[in-house]
Amino acid sequence: MSDFEMLSIVLMILAIISTILIAYIHRKHKKVTAPAKVTVTLCK
């Protein structure tokens, strides 16, 4: 396996990991700053 192939594989893995981390941080940050309002309606 050449150096170029190794470099491209490493860059693809880093891109996948960074995308997952950004999505996780964005979801976690959104949950902390703007909690969803929970409304419960009781009907008899």
N, C-alpha and C positions, 0 to 999 in steps of 0.2 A: 504494500500500500504506500503510495507516494505521500510526500509532505502535503501537497495540495489537497488530496483526498482527506487526510487526517484533519487538516485545518477546516475544511468545509463541514465535516461531521461535527467537530467541536463547536463551530459557529452555529450550526443548526440546533444542537442541544442547548446552547446558551440562549438562543432566541426562544425556544420553547419554555425553558425555565423562567426567563424574564417575563414572558407573556403571562404565565400562570401566577407568578408573584405579583405582577401589577394588577391582575384581576382580583386576586385575593385581598390585597391591600385596599383596593378601591371599594370592594364590597364591605370590608371590615370598617373602613373609614365612614362609609355612607351609613352603616348601621349605628355607629356611635354618634355621629353628628345629628342625624335626623331619624329618631326612632319613629316607627309607624304607630299611628293611633289605633288602639284596639277598642272597638265599641261592641258592647253585648246588648242585644235586645231580647227581652223576655216577653213572650206573648202567651196568654192563657187561653 
